[in-house]
Amino acid sequence: MKVFEPKIEVRLIKSSRRAEVSTGVATAARYQDLASLDLTPYLSDGAPVRVGKSVREPAGAWSISLVDRMVPKVGESLYALIEPMDMVEFRLAHNPADPDYAGASGGRRYQLPVVMRGFVSSITRSRSMEGGAPSRMIQVSGHDFGKILQIFRIYYLNNSVVGDNIIGELKFFHKYAGMGDAKMMTAVEFVNLVLDKVVNRYIAALTLYADGSGVGSSVVHKLTPEVSIPGTVDPGTVATMNEVSVYQFLSHILDVGPFNEMYLDERSDGVALVVRPNPFLTANGTEIQSGTGAEVVEIGAIDVESISETRTDAGVANFYWVTNGVWQLIQNHSMRELSESGIVSDYLLYDYVNCSSGRYGYRKMEVESHMGPDTLRNSEAIRASESQTENEKLLRWLTDRRRILAEQNKDNVVFESGSMRVRGNERIKAGAMLAVRHGNIRTLYYVTHVAHEFLPFNSFKTTVMYERGTGFIDRAQATVAPYLAELNPKGAV
């Protein structure tokens, strides 16, 4: 029998060393000397560690329960030493001996992979008597670096730091652009600028004095942009964004949801802000937006502890429409041009098998794209002779967006969504494609949310929320009876 011994490491890195309780009231030296602390020895059986990430949420979340035991050499409870906005690093693996994890770490021969880096949000201490015995526990919870994108809000008032940065740094926007001026900015340039001039400045200041060397951790001082979406950003879109978080600001402008996705991915050398086209596949397995393939993680059916699968007609549509009001004042003639552009069968799918009007009725799906094509020039100073050319660029862009919207949604009725609980697997990430093999049947699931639950000295489980599962599609094509294959953990052969 093959036996695994999952391992976990939880490390605390102080973002600052408190010198004062309040202005003029100094703290004891023990608070000023602590730079980092290994929290792993304070984990307890029966007290799970939970970390979760999602491509649909602004930030991942985590929680841990710790034994309220005195910290040696400090003479203090963890409750007093951990503060909001301190940093925490989680490393875990189901099989620490995996060759991929070879490397020194705290005297060991392996280096556990990072599954989350984040910030403390709350600390709770509970003390009680149970059955005549004292119980002292500490609960700590927080979020990953997405917390920074949430707490930063844009408001244009005097001395508002984020608003001032947006106004002051995004100077590439000019109302009247000359021939040599940069009227637009690509998505890649835009994200790089927002991170460099707004977000990363704060992270660098927050972590300036942080030192994780005492626990073998490197401090993350910035988010690294990883942007692969096409398109440009219009100044009119930026100008309308007020009283929103930086996450809402970016997701709205970058068409996150209908066409793209944005999430934070943990890397061995830092945290990446990934902005990419939706990596969806059609029902026959081809990419809808080329070059967007997600990482595939393979597991066997024997690893699956439980699974729920749902198919529904809630997302069915057969008339697909995309507007872009920010870039162009849509008038009757513009709407008519758009309706006459492209191939009708790309957006009117009344006869398509999985969304036919005869079976599902007439259903419309309409979204707005806030981006424009890479080469579009949108300026009041544009020559009249160029106006038609620029309008045609926009029409081609919207036509392609409409095609993508239809391709992503026309087969919704045969795709599955649901959840599954599997043997702990740190390689499963939000934004990955999970492939489950059951004999000759290999089913794909797009992972939108992953939660790891590590119970010290007991178990390690992973829960996955998924979309676009191909279970029904695969079993409908199987030549061997799928039901019988499901009864055998190894699958039918």
N, C-alpha and C positions, 0 to 999 in steps of 0.2 A: 504494500500500500504506500502510495506516495503521500508524504506528510509535509505540509507547509507551515511555516512559522512567520506569519506576517509581523512586520516591524513598523513602528511609528516614532517620529521625533517631532516634538513641538518646542519651538524656540521663541523666547521673548527678547525683543530688542527695544530698548528705551529710546523713544524719539528725542527725549531731552531728559536731563538729570535735574530734577526739581531742587532748586536752592531756596525757594520761598514758598510758604503757604499762601501768603498774600503779600502785597507790597510792604516791605520793611519787617516782615515776620519770617525769620530764617528757619529752615528745616534742620533736622539732625544730619550729621555727616553720612549716616548710612544711606540716606536717600540720594545724596549727591555722588556717592561712589559706585552705585550700581549701574552698569552699562548694558548688561545682557544677562539672561538666565535661561538655563535649560529646564523647561517645564515637564519634560518626560517623566522624571521620577515622581511627580506629584499626580500622575494619572492613576485612576483606581478602577478595579474591576467593578462592573455594574454601573459605571459612569461613562457613557459613550462620548467619543469625539465625532462631531459631524461637520462636514464641509460640503458646500454645494455651489455649483456654478451653472449659469444659464446663458444662452445666446438671446433670450427673450427678455431678460431683466437687466436693469442698469448695473447691478452689483451682485456678486456672489456673497454668500453668508456662511458663517461658521459659529460653532459653539463648543465649549469644553467644560467638563466638570473636574475640579481639582480637589485633592485632599488639603484641608487647611492645616498644614504642618509648618512649623517654624523653618524659615530659610536659614541654613547654617551660615555663620560668619556675619549675618545681618541681624539676627535676633528679632525678626519681624514676620508678620503674616504676609502671604502673597496678596491678600486683599489690599494691603496698604502699599505694596510695591508696584502693582499693575495699575495703570491709569489710561483713560480714554486717549486715543490716538497713538498709544504705543503700538509697535509693530509686532506681528506674530507670523512665524513661518511654520508651515505644516509639510512634513515629508513622510511618505509612507509607501509601502510596497507589500504585495502579497507574497512575493518570493524575493527576499533581499539578495539571494545568491545568484540572481539573474545576471549573466555576463554583461548585460547593458549597464548594470549599476556598479561595475567594478571601479574602485577608486577609494582612496583613504578618506575616512570620516570619523573623527573622534576616536582614533585608534583601531577602527574596524577596517575590514577589507572592502567594504562597499560604501557607496554614496547613494542614499535613498533619494528618489526623485521628488522635486517640489510639486505639490498638488495645489497649494494656495499660499499666497502672501497677502497679508491684510492688516487692518487696523482694529484696535479694541474700540468697541462702542459702549459696553456696559460691564460692570463688575458687581456681582451680588454675593454676599456672604450669609450663610445660614448656619445657625447653631441650635441644637435641640438635644433633648434626652429621649432615647428610644429604648424601651425595655431595660431601663436602668443604666444604659451606656450612652456616653456623649457622642453626638454626631456633629462634625464640623466640616462643611463643604463650601467650595467657592465655585460659582458659575460665571464664566466669562464668555461674551459673545461679541461678534463684530462682523465686518464686511471686508471684501478684498479692495483693491485699488479703485474699483468702480465707485467707492464711497466718495472719492475726491470729485469725480464727475457729477455726483449728485449734490454734494453740499455747496459747490460753487454755483451761484445763481447770477444771472445777468440782469442788472437793472441800471438804467442810465440816470443816476443821480450824482450830485456833487460828491467827489471823493469816494465813489464806489469803485473798488479795486478792479473787479472783473469787467464791469462796464467800461471803465477807463481803458483797460487793456484792449478790449474789443475795438473801441473807437480808435485808440492810439496806434495799435499795432497792425490792424487790417487796412493799411493805407493803400492797398492795391486797388481799392474801389474808387473810381473817379466818375462823377456824374457825367461830365463831358470829356470823353477820352479823345486825345489826339491820335494821330496815326501811329506814333511810337509808344503810346501808353499801354500798359497792361490792363485792359478793361476787365478781363475775366481771370479766374484762377482755377486750375484743375483741382480735382478732388484731392489728389496726392499733395499738392502744394498747400491747399487749404488746411487739411488735417495737420500737416507738419507745422504750419504756422501757429495754429491754435494751441497745439501741444507745447511748442517751443516758447511762445510768448506769454501764454496764460497758465496752462496746467503745470507744466514741468518747472516753472519758476517757483510755484508754491511747494511742490514736492521736494525740490532741491533745498529750499529754506527749511522745510519741516525736518528733513533728514540730515541736515548739515552736521550735527554733532552726534549722530547715531553711529554706533560701533558694534558690529555683530561678531567681531573676530573672536571674542571670548567663548562663543558657542559654535564657531565654525561656519558662520553665515555671512554672506555679502549683502550689504545694504543696497536696496534699489533706490536710486536717486531720480529716476525719470521713467516715463512710459515711452516705449519705442514704437513708433508708428509702422504699421504694415498694411498699406493701402493698395488695393488692386482693382478698384472700381473705375470705370470710365466716366467721363462727364466733367462739366464745369459748374462752378458756383456763381450765382448771380447776386449782385449787391442788394437788390430789392428784397431778396429772401432774408439776408442777414439783418436788414433794417427793421423787419417786422418782428424779430425775435426779442421779446422783452419779458422780464419776470419769469424766466425759465432757467432750468439747470443747464450746465454745459452739456450734459448727456442729451437732454431734450433738444438743445440747440444743434448739436451735431447730427443726431438721428433724424430730425426733421429735414434739415438741409440736404443730407446725404441719401435720402430715399430709403432709410432703414425700415424694413418691413415688407413693402410690396416687391422691392427689387434687390435690396442689399441687406446685409446684417453686420452688426458691430458688437464686438465683445472683447473681453480681456483674456489673454491666453498666457498661462504660466510657462516660462522657458527656464532652462537651467541657468541662463545668464541674466534674467530679468523678466519684466512683464511687458507684453506686446499688446497694443491696441490694434486689433484686427478689424479692418473694414473691407469686406469682399462681397462680390455678387452672391446671391443665394445659391448654394451649391446643390441645387435640386436636380434630380434625374427624371426623365419621362417614364411612363409605364413600361417602355421597352428598354430602359436602362441607359439612354443616351443623355449627355449633358444638355441642359437647356441654355445655359450661358457658358460658352466655351472657356476652358482653362480654369474652371472653378471647382475641380474635384476636391472633396474633403478627404482627410485621412481616414483610412479604413482599419478598424480593429476587429480581428477575427476571434470568435469564441465558439465553443461547441454547445449543443443543446444540453449537455450534461451539466454545464455551468449555470443554467437558468433555474432559479428556485421558484419563481412565479412570474406570470405574464398576463396582462389584460390587453385585449385588442378590440378596437371599435372602428366600424365603418359607418359613415353617415352621409346624407345628402345636404347637410347644412352648408357646405362650401361649394355647392354646385352652381354654375352659371353658364350661360351660353351666348351672352352678349357682353363683350369686354371693351372697356373704354378707358383711356388715359388722357387727362387734361394737364395743362401746364400754364395756369393763369398768371403766375408770377413773371414768366418770360414774355408772354404775349397777351395783349388784350383780346380775348376771344370774341370776335364778332360773328355775325351770321355767315359771311363769306369764308372766314377762317375755319369755322366748324364744317362748312360744306367741303372745303379743300381737304380737311383731315378725313372726312368720311369717304372721300373719293380716292384717298391715297392708300397704297398698299394693296394686299390681296384680301378680298372680302372674307374668304374662308379662314383667314388668320384671326379674325375677331368675332365673326358671326358663325357660331357652331351649332346651329339649330338641328343639324342632322348627325352630329357626332355621337357615337354610340354611348359614351359615358355622360353626356349632358344634353341629350336630344330633347327638343321642346315637346315632342309627343309623349315622352315619359316623365319629364321633370318640369314641364311648363316653360314659360318665358322668364328667364332670370338674368338680371343685369349686374355686372360687377364693375364698379368705377372707382379709380384711384387717381390721385394727383402726383405727378412727378415734379419735384422742385429743382431738379438738375437739368442741364442742357448739354448738347453735344460738345465734344472737345474743341471744335474749331469755331463755335458760334461767337459772333461779336454782337453785343447787345448795348447799343449806345444811341443817345439822341443825336450824336454828331455823325452818325453813319450816313454815307451818301445814298441818295434816292436810288441810284443805279445798282447799289449793292443790297437794297432792302429785299428784293425778291429772292436773291441767292440765300440770304440769311434765313428768310422765312422757309425756304425749301429744306434747309438743314434741320430746322426745328421740326418740320413735318416728318422728315425721315426718322428723326430721333423718336418722336412720339409714336410713329408707326411701328418701330422696332420695340419700344416699350410695351405697346399693346400686344404685339406678338408674344413677348416674354410673359406677360400677365396671363394670356390665354394658355400658353404651354404649361405654366406652373399650376394651373387650376382646372384644366379641362378633365383631368382624370381623378379629381378629388374623391369621387364616390368609390373608387376601387383601392385607394390608399388607406392604410390603417394608422390610427394614432392610439396611444395608450402608455402603459408603463410596464417595466419588468424589474425584477430584483434578481441579481446575479451574484455569483461568487466575487468577492472583492477584487477589483481590477483597476489599478491606478492609471492604466493606459487609456481607459475610456474617458473621454473629455466631451464637454459640451461643444458642439460644432463638428464632431466626428461622425463617421458612418459606422454603425455597429453591424457586423455581419455574423449571423447565427447559422451555423451549419447543422442540419439534422439529416444525416445520411447523405443522399444525393441532392437534397433541397437546401439551397443557401438563400436566406432571407436577409434583406437589408433594412435597417432602421436608421433614420436620421435623428441623432441625439440632440435634443434641445435643452435638456437639463440633466445634470448628473449630481448625485449626492452620495458621498462615501460616509459610511458609518463604521467606525473602528471601536470595538469594545475590548479594552485591554485584557489580555490573558484569556480571551474568549473567542471573538469572531471578527471578521472583516467582510462587510457586505456593501454592494454598490446598487443603488436604485437609479433607474434611467427613465426619463420621460422622453417619448419619441414621437415623431411625425413621419409621414410618407413611408410607412412600413409596407413591404411588398409581400407579406404573408399570403393574402388572398390571391394576388397576381401569380405567385409562385405555385401555390397549390392547385390553382385552376389549370395550370399547364403541366402538372406532374402526371407521368404515365403510371406511376405506382400509387396505390391508394394512400393519400396523405394521412388519413385517420389512423391507419395501421402503423404508419411510420412514426407517428407521435407517441404510440404506446411503447416504443422501443427507444431508450435514451440514445442509442447509437444510430438510430434511424434505419429506414429500409435500405437495403443494398441491392 
